[in-house]
Amino acid sequence: MKSRLIIWLAVGVVVFAMSVPTLLTAQGRMKENQEGKHHHYKVIDMGTFGGPASGVNETTFLFTASGDINIREMIGTSTTSVPITATNNPNACSALGFVAHAFVWHMDIVTDLGTLSEADNCSTANAIDSNGMIVGASETDEIDPLLDVKQQHAVQWKDGRIADLGTLGGYESIATDINNQGLVVGGATNAISDPLACSSTQCRAALWRNGVIQDLGTLGGPEALAPLINGRDQITGAANTDYSPTGDPLCFLARTTHPFLWERGRMTDLGTLGGTCALPLALNNQGQVVGFSELSGNSTTHAFLWPGVDGTMKDLGTLGGSFSNPNDINDAGEVVGYAGDDSNQAVAFLWEKGVMINLGILAGDCASTATSVNSKGQIVGYSSTACDFTAVRRGVLWEHGSMMDLNRLIPAESDIHVSLAESINDRGEIAVNGTPAGCDLVEACGHAVLLIPCDENHPGIKDCDYSLAVGHTIVATNPVTTGTQSPTTANPRIPAMASPMTRLFGGRWMQWYRNPGVLVRSKENK
């Protein structure tokens, strides 16, 4: 589901504002070809708990969309028919005005994971490991005296039971990722007052080990957040480097912000690409971090990979435009996201072996983004008729050098339109936010959907179409070797930046403030 109005971080707003102009480009469009073959998919609609919408987690800085699905289960959040009240925490509950609960799908059964209380409280599921352990957040019955609403605490679900993971002495916390060793990361408030902080007290990067919370520290400033952990217990996040306000809305709580890698008790500053602030967006099991950074002058952002060949942050460049943004990285070091092309239009890309490849846009559309890549190199994302991604959106699959509208791979009689393909696991199963018949806007009435491929790894599935469909060959009209381009000034048509750091503690709800594809991803659970 869409990232909620986060009281701590809402990075997607600024990345989108800095990177999406209004021009249409013909470059990268696909051509019909008989080479690309794609399997059809069975559609499993998760429905709702009586409310207007449900959804899987979207691609944003604080949360990992790819953490929604392991090899046998999918998580998300669903609205109930119970209206929210003035005491419900707006960061934990649906913006649609209804109490929302975390759910898990397993063996064709959708289970309400409940909350920390029997009251009409909200909960969200943010990540699931391969053992079926789920982490997220839930309201409690206690009131946060600083916010005058119910507190939200990090939680863990194991064997159907929910456990409160607590805070660092403050009133709020959230768990955002978990690895297969059971280590949980996220953020929590302490009791130290800070007028610029997310909850009037400091927000700190948190690690939970066997239910015991640890403050991971900062890079010299007051605040930090740790949204991602991999299978080697490496953690990445963002932290302030000092206490002085910068006036830069991209920065975490308006202070200079750098990404970090935390390992064996040590926090390493990953630096920037010359600008004031940078943020990490994905982490693989090799310890590689991707994210975006301001360039010198802070007028635009580029995708980065850390470490580069020289051990420092590497600029991944663009497709000829002024901006780029990564969404995911697999263990082979393949990076996907979106970047400005020669017309500075947002187009999905694949970066591998030093080359950024234009993945194209569906015919008739204006923009595209790639949100997730699995170990087999299968990529999902979406294409839109609107250059700002707000109009008709179609989920896309890229594989075998070919791209395909996912709506052409599901049964024609399906009531679901595949709008936002959020993540794909190593079995080729895709977590989607779609719209049922009669719903025009996934943000208001969309449903969480699982697409299961009708392939050799899923034999004998009822109602599966095991024939193959012909896709469109990817025509990379302008593959770019990193370092040969990358303008350092922003397109003047790009609107001024909006603050991304105004909200934090919330898991995700529906896609109301849709980011075109800022993905945070730990590869542990794929």
N, C-alpha and C positions, 0 to 999 in steps of 0.2 A: 504494500500500500504506500501511497505517497508519503514522503517524509512529512511529519507533522510540523506545525508552526513550532519550530524548535526554539526553546528559550536559550539555547547555547549556540548552535551552529545551523545556518541554512545556506550553505555555500552555493547551491545551485543558482540562486538568484543572481549573484554577481557574475558567475561564470557565463550565464546566459546573457546578461546585459552587456558584458564586455565582448561577446563573441558572435552575436547573431545579427548581421545586417539584413538588408531587405532585397537583395538582388537575386535573380534567378539565373542559374547557369546550366548549360547543356552538357558540360563536361562530366564524364563519369557515368552517363546514362548507359543502361544495359542494352545489348542487342540480342535478339532471339538467336538461339543456337541449339543444336541437338546434342551438345556434349554434356551439359550440366543435368544430372539426374538427382531427384530428391524423393525421399519417402513421404508418404502421407502420414497424417497424425490423427490419433483419437483424441477427442475433446472431453475433458472432465471439468465440469462447472462446479465450483465450490458453493455457489449460492450465498445466502446470508443467514444471520441468526434472527431474521425478522425485520431488520432495518433496510435502508435503501441501497447499501453497497457493501462490498468486501474487496479485498485486494492483497496482492503480494507486495513485498517491500520494494520500493523504487530505488533507483540509482541516485544516491546523494553522498555527500562527504561523510556524514555521521553514520550512515547505515550501509550495509552491503546487500544489494539485491540478490547477488549470487549465493548469499547465505540462506536464502529461502528454501533451498531444495538440496537434499542429499540423494542417496541412491534408492531410497524407498519411501521418503516422506517429504511433504511440503508444508510450510508454515505460512501464516498470514494473519490478517486482522479483519474482523467482520463486525458490522454494526448490528445492534439489537434493536428492538422496538421501544426501548426505554429512553425517554428524553433525558438529556443531561440537565443538571441543575447548576445553580450559582456556585456550589461548593465543589463541583467536579473540576479537576485540574485540566485546563484547556490543552496542555501539552500531552496528556495521556488519552484524551477522548477525541472522538471524531468531530471535525469541523462541521459535519452535517447536522449536528445537534442531537446525536444519539450516542448512548453508551456503546462502546466498542470492546470486544473481547478478542484475545489471541486465539488462534485455532491451529490444529495440526491435521493434515490429511494422511491417512495410512490405511492401506488395504480397502480402498473405496469408502472409507468412513471419515467424516469430518467431525472432530472432537473439539468442543469448547474447553479451552484450557483454564478458564476461570480467572479469579483474582485473589488477592490476599485477604479478602473479606467476603461475607455473604451479602453485603450491601451492594447498591447499584454503582459499582466502581468499574473503571476501565483498565484494560491491560493490553499489551502489545508483545508480539514475538519478533525478535530481531535476528536471531541466528540459530541454526541447528547443526549439531555435529553428526558424524557418521554413526554414532551410537544412539542417536535419537534424543540426546539431551538438548534442551531448548533454553535460551536466555532472552531476556527482554526487560520489561518494566510493568509495574502495576501500581495503581493507587492504593493507599492505605486509608484507614478511617481517621487518622490523625491529621489535623490542620497544620499546614505550613504557615507560621505566623508572619513570615515575610511576604508571602504571596496571597494569603487569605483564601487558599483552596486546599484540597486534600494533598498530602504529600505523595510524591511518586518515588518508588524505590526500585532498584535493580532486583530482578528475580531470576530464579532458575527453576525449570520444570524437569523433574526426573521421575520416571515410572508413574506419571499421572499426578504427582504431588508438587506443589509450589513452595518455594523457599525464599524468604526475604534475605537478600544479600547485604542490606544495610547501607550506611553512608560513612563518610569520614568525619562525622561529628556535626554535619549540617542536616538539612531536611530533605534533600533531593539526591537521587542517583539513577543511573541507567546502565544496563549491560548491553553491549552492542555486538560482541563476537565471542566465540568459544572455539577452542581447538580440541582435538581428540584425546588430549591428556586431561581434559576437564578444566583447563585454565580459562578464566573468564576476564574480559577487559571491557572498559567503558569509561564512565566518568562519575564523580561524586563530589558533593560540596562539603567543605569543612566549616568551621565556626569563625573563621577569620574574616572580618568585615572588609569589603572592597566595593566602593560605589560603582565601579565599572563592570563588576562581575555579573555572572549570569543570574544569580539569585541573591544579590547583596552580600554574599559571602563567596569565597574563592571556589572556583571549579577546578578540580584536579583529576589528572589521569589516574585511573584505578585498575588494579589487578586483584582478582579474587582467586586464591588458591585454597582448595578444600574449605571454602566458605569464609576464609579469613581475608579481609581487605588490606591492600597495601597501596600507599601513595607512591607513585613512581617519580615524583619530583617534577621539576621544570628545567628550562634552559637558562634560568636566571631571572625570569619574570614571575608573576604571581599565578598564572593559569596554564592548564594543560588538559588535553583530552587524549585518550588512547582507544581509538575505535577498532583496531585490527590486530589480530594475532595469527601467526602461522603455525605449522606443525613442528617447527624447531623452537617454539616458545619465544620467537622474536616478535616484538611489538612495535607498531608504528603509530604515530599520532602527530599532534601539533602542540607547540608550547610557546609561550611568550619568552623573549630573550631579555626583556627589561620591563621597567614599570612605567615608562613614559608613553603617553598617548601619541599616536602617529597621525590621527586624522584620516587614515587610509581605511575605507570600509571593508577592504578585503581581509584586513588583519584580524586575528582572533581577539575579540573584545577591544578592538581599536589600538592594540599594542603590537609592536614588531613580533611577527610569528614565523617560526621555522618548523619544518617537519623534523621528526627525530626517529631514530631506531633505538629501541631499548632492548638490551640483551645482557643477561647475567649481571644485573644490577647496575649497568652503565647505560646512560642516555647519550647517544651520539647526535650532534647537530648536523643535519644534512645540508644546511645552507640554502641559498637561493640562486637564481639565474641572473643576479645583479640587482633585482628589485628589493623592496622592503620586506615582502611577505610571500610565503609559499605554503601549500597544503598538500599532504599526501592523500591519495585516493585508492590505492590498491597495493597489496603485498603478496608475493608468492613464497613458495617454500624454499626458494634459493636465497631469500633475504633481499630480493630486489624490490624496490619501492618505486611506484610511479605516482605522479601528481601533477599539479600545475604551479607555476611560479610567475610572479611579476618579473618583467625585464627591467633594465635600468630606465628610470623615468616613470615606472609604474603605470604606463598607459595601456599595456596589454599583457596577456599571459600566454605562456607556452607550456606544453607538456614536458615533463622531465622524467628521466630514468636515473635512479641511484642504486649502486654506484656505476659510473661510466668506466671506460677502460682505464682511466687514470685515477680511479677511486673517488672522483668528485661527481657532482651533479651534471648530467648530460642533457642538453637541449635537444628534444626530438624534432624540432622544427615545425613546419606547416606544409600544406599542399600548395603553397604559393601565396597565401593570404597572410593576415597579421596575427592569427591566433591558433591555438590548438589545445585540446583537453583530452587526457586519457581517461578511460573508464575501467579498464581491466588489464591484467597481465597474467599469463599462464606460466607454468613452471619451465617452459621452453624459452621464456623471455619474449613471447609475442605480445604486443600491446595493441589494444583497440580503443577507439574513441571517436572524436570528431575534430575537424580542423578546417580552417578557411582555405578555399581553393583560390584560383587566379582571380575570381570575381569576389573573393572574400565571403563566399557562401559556405555555411556549415555542411560538411560532407563526411560521412563515415570513413575511417581509415584503419588500415592494419600496418603496424610498424614491425619490421623484422629485419635482422642483420643490417641495421643501419639505413634501411630504406623505408620511407613512408609511402604506402600504396593507397590510392584513391579507390574505395570500394563502391562508389557510385550511389545513385539515387534512383528509386523506381520511376519509370516513365510517367511524366505528368506531374511529378512532385518537385518540391523546391529545396528540401533539406533532408539530411539523414544523419543518424548516429549509430555507432556500434556499442552495445552495452556490456557484452559478456563473451568470453572466448574460453572453450574447454581445452583439455589436453590433446584432443584430436584435431584442433584447429577449426572446429565449427564455431561460427560467430552468429550471435543474434543481436538485434537492435530494432530500429524502426525508421520509416520514411514518412514524410509529411507533406501535404499540399501547401502548408504555410511555412514561410521561411523562418518564423519564430516558433515552429512546432506546436502551435495552438489549434490548428484546424485538423482535418481528417488525418489520422495517423494509422499506418499499417505496419504490423510486425513483419520483420524481414529475417530470413535465414541466409547466411553466406556459407557455402561449403563447396569443395571440389572445383574451385575457381568460378563458381556460379552463384548468383543471388536469386532469391525467390520470395514473393509475397506469401507469407504463411497462410493467408486466407484462401490461397489456391491449393493448399495442402490439407485442408480440413474438409469434412463432409459438406457437400453443397447445401444439405438440409439443416446444417447446424444453426442454432439461434445465436451463436456467438460471433462477433467480429473481433479478430485479434488486433488490438490497438498497440499495445506496448509489450514487446518481448523483452523481459527483464533479465533472465539468466538461463543458462544451459549447463547441465551437468555432463559428466563423462559418458553417460549412457544416451545422451542426445535428448533427454527429457527437458522440456522448456517451461519455465514459470512465466505466466502471462497475466497482464491486466487487460481484460476484454470488455466489450459491451454486449449485453443481451438484446434481443429484439425489443424495440420500443425505447431503448436508451441511446441517446445521442452523445453523451459526455461521460467518459470513464471516470472523471473526477466526482461526478454526482451520483451515478447509478451503476458503475462498473462492477464486474465480478472477478474474483481471483479464479484463474483457469490453469489447469495443467495439460500440456500437450505431450502425449506419449507416441513415439514414432512406431509405425508399423514396419518393423525391420527384423533382421535375423536375431537381434538381441531381445525381441519382444514377440516371440512366436505365439500363435494360437489365441490372440486377443480378440474377443468378440467384437464384431462390427468394424474390424480394422480392414482398410483397403491396402493390400500389400503390393499394388502396382506402383510403378515409378512415374514421376512427373518431370517434364522438361523445364529447366530453369533458364536463366539469362546469363550468358558468359560475362564475367567481370572485365570491363575494358578500362584498364588503368591508364587514362589518357595523360596523366602527368605524375608518374612515380618520381619521388624526389629523394635524393640522397641527403641525409641529415647534414646540415651545415652549409648547404649550397644556396640557401635562401633565408627566409625568416625576417621580414620587415620588423623593425623595432618600434614603429609608431602605429597607433590604432587607427582603424578606418573612421573618418569623421562622422559617418552615418550611425555608428554604434552609439546607443544612448548612454548617458552617464551611469556609473555604477550605483547599484543599490546595496545597502548593507547586508552582508551575508551572515554576520555574526551577532544577530540580535536575539536569537532564540536557541535554546538547547534541549533541555530535558524533556524529551518526548520520544517515543519510538516512532512508528510511522502510522499515519492513517492514509486516507484516500489521496489521490494525486491532485490535491488542489493547487499547489504552487509548483507546477511541473518544471523540473529541470531537464534540459534536453539530453542528459546522459552523464552526469557526474557520478561515477561509480566508485564505491569503496569495496574492496574485495580481499578477503583472505582466502587463499587457495586450499586451505586445509579441508574444507568440506565438499570439494568437488569430487 
